Amino acid sequence: MVDNFLERDVKLAIIIDVNEELGLKAIESMSTKYGSDKVVFLKCDVSTNLDETFNIVISKYKFVDILVNNAGISNEKTLKSVIDINLISLMEWSVKFYDYMRQDRGGHGGTIINVASVYGLEITPFAPIYHASKSGVIGFTKSLGHGYNFKKSGVRVVALCPGFTYTQMTANTVLRDDDMLEDFMKLAKSSEWQQVDAVGKGVIEIVEKAESGTIWIVQGSRSAVMVKK
């Protein structure tokens, strides 16, 4: 996602992640490609460090035009962690930045993109907790991004629902019952997969054309498609 934004010459991209080692590697690579003044990294656990990180970002950079809530885990054996990271933290970050961005309270407006999943729209028997977290993201996005709120605030809120994507998370999915794994893998193998860059391109498409409160699918490396209400 950041790479695609930088290719379009955004002023600055801030990567926030709990994994400092990989974050710094990403910064090194992108700084070489785009310049050291174009991207920064802040170590942060989204479930515990919101206020601290928000204050750093706002005090140093003042304005944020686009917030992408992309943190997520998939582990059916850690119910509270999945809900905390995938849903509660996403809502907390959205509301915090929404209130700061909103034009009716002195802000400059902006865009919030919440990363959900096709599993927020489709149901399988394998991941009820993950399904619940991503369904919650979609409901939250539709409500906060409703035209009524957008007209008042000038803050657009939309959701991106990726299909199966080759990531560390999908490679390490943990199910509630271990004997489900074989059947889940059959489903996964029969599904359309895509590389992460397809999601990065989808984010750009959404920024360019999505209306507030809408939900978009990026699946099988195809262009982003809006989910009809």
Secondary structure as UniProt FT lines:
FT   HELIX           2..7
FT   TURN            8..9
FT   STRAND          13..17
FT   HELIX           20..34
FT   TURN            36..37
FT   STRAND          39..43
FT   TURN            46..48
FT   HELIX           50..61
FT   STRAND          66..69
FT   TURN            76..77
FT   HELIX           79..83
FT   HELIX           84..88
FT   HELIX           89..101
FT   HELIX           103..105
FT   STRAND          110..115
FT   HELIX           118..120
FT   HELIX           128..144
FT   HELIX           147..153
FT   STRAND          155..162
FT   STRAND          164..165
FT   HELIX           168..171
FT   HELIX           178..180
FT   HELIX           181..190
FT   STRAND          193..194
FT   HELIX           196..209
FT   TURN            212..213
FT   STRAND          215..218
FT   TURN            220..221
FT   STRAND          225..226
//
